[in-house]
Each structure stands twice: as structure tokens, then as C-alpha cells.
Amino acid sequence: MKKIYLSILIIFSCFSLFFVSPAQAAGLSGRIFLQVQDKGQAWYIYPVDAKRYYLGRPDDAFNIMRQLGLGISEKDFYASAIRPPQNILGRIILRVQDKGQAYYVDPLNGHLNYLGRPDDAFQVIRSLGEGITNSDLSKIIIGTLNITPANPTSPTVVLGPDENLVKFTWKYDGQSYYLNEIFSKNLYAQYSAMTRILTYQLDEAPANLRDSFYAMFLTPRSGDATLDRIMVDLNKIAQTDGITGDRLVEFMMAFVQYIPYDSSKLAGENIPNYIYETLYRNSGVCSDKSFLAVAILRKINYGAA
């Protein structure tokens, strides 16, 4: 993970210092401060308890979003975008009806800052910080979060009865990436019921049996645009980090590579998954992941047999 070090000279030229008295310390709800005397380390003042929480890495930003975020309905979100109520100023709000998307509400002007992925959230939050001395920062009590689990989970998302939330995680070029996608249980059941056997008339055998068999698993059901939606989301993430050209191909393949191996198939018959099934289960064997990789490569016009 890339570490960011700011020289004292740059820090003093970029940030105005904020001086506080003990009496003022409790009135800084929702503000973000940077320790100008200690490499610009960032702290978030949580409005609920007026304590400061460390923002040293993207993972810290993710944990703050997950543990201190405030769930909000779509109706309240759109109302807040026009005129945020006093009680959410300085809070991190989560759109629980829209994949848990997170926003930081600037306590000074009420502006909603989209946080996106953990790495993006880390950079956005830091960019809004004000300089503060070690002496003044010490007047604010340090808060602590629960220990981060090995596999972090995303903020709670409200799902419909037919919906299944799948959380993808992968790494590329030293960075960790996260993507939440919602799948249809009904559509998954339809794929599960589909045949895995290539049938044809004896006098109408396909010219290439292998290609015809593979095409069964590479072709989505009519109306299923799931992979297109995921490709849009992957491209948005890649564009944010300036990933283009051959690096975009590597980025997409890293997404596939990090899908967990389905060891349960080792004990039984290795029946191929349809691409939707592999994504829905977030697991598969080499052939399943190969089908997904080929489908992605074809969608970005990168030759794949």
C-alpha cells in the first residue's frame, strides 16, 4: 500500500492552522484535521461522541464508513442533497437502498462528498482536512473502532426478496479493490435449471463441437445484462485510477483471478457454471473462470479464443 509523506514545508504552505482551546474541542463535530507537525496524519472528529478517529490508511477510512456511517433512505438522501438537516452535518451517510454508497457531509457548507471505494474515500477525506498542531489535537480525546476483520464487509444494504448481494474483492498493482453487485435469485435459479449438454441432430453436427459447447456457457439468457453492468462498474473504478490500455486488461483479469476457487467441485462431477452462476456464487474452478475471462475480453474487444 502506498504511503503518503508530506514535508513540513509543503504542509505549512497548503494548510491553514486551526487553533483550539479545551472548551472549543467539543465543538468541532464532523471536522477533519491534519497533524502538520507529524507528516500530515489525518483525524476525523465524530459528531456523536466528539472523539477523534485516525485516518492513516484507506482501510481506516473504510472502517469509519462501515462502523460510524449513518444509514439514510433515498427520500432523505435527496432532501439532504438540497438542504442537509443539522443532525447529519459532519456525518458519513450511507444510502442503504443503493448499495450502501457513502457520502461525507461537510459540516461547514453542507456539501455531500461522494466517497466511493476505500482508496477514493481516503483521498477525499484527506483533501478536506485542515491543519492542526499536535498540542491542540491532544485536547481532543482519541476514539477507537472495533478490530477490522480479515475480510472487511460493506455497510448494510437493504435487499429485496429476490436480491442477493455479492461482495467482490481483488488486488491489482498493490492496490485493494472492492465491488458490490446485486444479483437476482430468480435468474440464478433459471441458469441452474439450464442444460449442460450440447445436443444436435446426427445429420446437423456443429462444425466445431468444442466451440459450440463453450458457446453455451458464454451466451447469456435473453435480457440478462449483468456482465455489461459489472463491466461498467469495473471501467469506472479503472478510470478513477487512470488504468487504461493493456493495464485495463490486466485489471479486469485480476478481478477474475481473485474469485475464490470452488473446492467443492473437486469431490464431485466437474460440471461447468454459466457465467451468471460463477458471479452469483463468487466462486468457480478454472473452466468457470476461463469462461468469465473470455467473455470480459471479448467485451473490451481483446482477442480471446
N, C-alpha and C positions, 0 to 999 in steps of 0.2 A: 504494500500500500504506500502510495506516495506521501511523503511528509512535507509539510509546508513550513518553511522557516523564513521569517521576516526580520530583516535587520532593524536595529533600533532606529537608525536614520530614516528608513522607509516608513516605519510605523509612525514616528512623530510627524512626518510630512503628510501622511494620509489620514490620520485620525485626530479628531479634536478630543482633548482630555475632558473627562467628566468627573467632577469632584463631589463627593457626598459626605454628609455628616451622619452620625449614627441615627439621628432622627429621620433623615431622608432615606436611609437604606430600605425601609419597609415600603416606600412609595415608588419603587422602580419596577413595578409589576410589568412583566412581559418584555422588558428591555433585554438587549443582547450587548454584552461588554467584552472588549478585547484587552487582555493584560499587556499593555505596551512595554512593561518592564520585564516581560517573560515570554518572548517570542510570539506575542500576539495571541496567546491562548484564549479561546472563546468560552463564554459562560452565558447561560440563559436563566433569567430570573422568572421563575414560575409564579404566575399571579395568585394561585390558590394558597401557597404557603410562604411566598416571598423569599424562598430559598434559591440559591444559585446551583445550576446543574452544568456539569462540564461538557464541552463540545469539542473534544480533542480530535475525533476521527469521524468519518461517515457513519460508522457503527453507532457512535454516541448519538448522532442526530436521529438515526433510525430508532434507537431505544426510547429517546424522548418523544418522538412521534407516536410510538406504539403505547408507551406507558402513561404519558401525560396528555395525549391528544383528547380532544372533546368531540364526541360523535354529534353530528348535526344532520337534520333532514334536508332534502333538496329544497323544500319550500323555504326553510330558514336560511339555507345557504344563499339562495338568490336574493332574499331580502337583505342579508348581511352584505352582499356584494354592493348593494346600493347605499345602505346606511347601517354599518355594523353596530349592534347594541353594545352598551358599555361593558357588559359582563363577558364579552368574548375578545375585547381588546387585549393584545399580548398573548392570546391563546393560540395553540395549534389546533385547528379544527379538521375533522375527518368527515368526508362525505360518505356516510355508511351505506347509502343507496347507490353509490357509484364507485365501487371497487376500493373504497376507503381512501380516495385521493385526499392528500393533505395540503393544508394552506396555513401559513403563518400570518396572523392578523397584526399588522404593525400598530403598536399602541399609540403612536404619535399622530398618524394620519388615517388609520383605519383601513389602509390598503391591504388587499389579500394577495399574498405572495405564494405562488404555486411551488410546492417543494419537490414533487416528482419522486425520483429514485433517491436512495440514501446519499449517494455521492452528490447529486444535484442539491438536495436539501442542505447538506453540509456547506456547500459553497454559497447558496442563497442566504442562509442564516448568518454566515460569517460576513458576507458583504454588507449586511445591515447593522453590523456592530459599531459601537462607539468605544474609543479608548478610555481606559480607566487605570489608575495607579494601583500597585499592589496594596498600599496602605488603605485606600478607600475600598478596594474589593474585599479586603479582610473583614470589613464591617458587616458583610452580608453572609449569613450562615450557609454552609455548604449542604446541599441536599443529596441524597443517594437514591439510585434506582435499584430495582431487583437485578440480580445477576443475569446477564444476557445468555439465553440458551444457545446450545451449539448450532442449532438450525433455527434462526430467528423467524418468527411468524409475523404476518402483516396485521394491521389494525382490523378489528372485527368488521365484516362485511355482511349486510343483510341480504340473504339469498331467497329466491322464490322456491316453491316446492319442486320445480323441475330443474333447478340450477345446482351445479357443482363447481366450487371454486378450486382451481389448481394453481399452486404456487411454484413457479419455476425459478431456480437459482443456478447461476453458472458463472464462470470466470473467463476473462479474456484480457490478455496483456497486463496481468497483475491486478486488474480491477474486478470487483464483485458486482454482479448484476442480478436484478430481481424483476420478475414479471408475473402479475396475477391475471389469470384469464378465467372467464366463466363459461362452462360447458353445459349442454343440455343432457339431462339424464335420459330423456326420451329418445334423442338422436343417438346416444350411445347404445341404447337397447336395440335400435334399428340396425346399427352396424354389427352388433354382436350376433344378430339373427341372420346376417347375410352369409352366403355360401363362401367356402374357402376352396372350392373345387372348380376347376375350369372344365366346362362341358361344351361339346360341339358335335355336330353330325359327322359320321365317319367320312362322308364324301366332301365335307367342308372344313377340314382341319386347318387351323391357322398356319400361315407361312412360317411363323416363328412361335413355337409353343411357349418358350421361356418368356419372351416379351409380352405375349398375350396374358400369361399367368401374372406377371408383375403388374401389368396394366390394371388388373382387377383391384389391386391394393393402392395404386397410385391415383385412381379416379374417384373423386368424392361423390356422394349422393347428390342428386339434383337439389339445388337450393342451399347446400352446405358451403358457406363461405368462411368457415372457421380459420383455415390456414391463411386465407387472404387477410383476415383481421389480425392474426398474430404477426404476419409479415409487416403490416402497417405499424404495429406497436414496436417490433424489433427495429424497423427502419428509423422510427422516431428516436429510440434510445441511441442508435448508432450515429444519427445526425447530431445529437446533442454532444457527443464526444468526438465529433469530427472523423468518424470511421467511414471511409469510402473505398472504392476500388477493390483490389484484392483483399484488403483488410476487412472489408464488409463481408466478403465470402468467408474468411476465417472466423469472423464474429458470429455469423449465422451457424457455421459448423460447430463452433464451441457450444452454442445453445443446444444443439442436438447431442453432442458428445457427453454433456453433463446430465442428460436424462438418465436416471438410475437404471442399472441393469436388472432385468426381471429374472431373478434366480429361480423363481417358482417354475419356470418353463423347463429347467434342467431335469426335473423329476418326471415330466410327462412328455406328451407329444408336442413337438415344437410347431404349433400352428401359427402362421403369420397374423399379425394385427393389421387392421386397417389403420390408416394414419390417424384418424379421429380417435381410435381406441388407444393408440400409443400416447397421444397428447392427453386424453382424458385420464388415463391411469398414471401418466407421468412415469412410465417405465416401459422397458422393452428389451429384446435381445438384439443382436447385431443386424439381423434381417429387418426387423421392425424399424430400427433407427436408420438403416440404409434407405428404406422407402421414404422416410421423412426427409432425409438429407437430399435425395434425388428430387423430390417434389419442390423443396425450397430452392435448390439450384436452378431448376427449370423456371421457376417464377422470377428469378433475377437474371434470366437469360444467360446462365452459365452452363455450358455443355455438360450433360450428365447422361451416361448410357443407362 
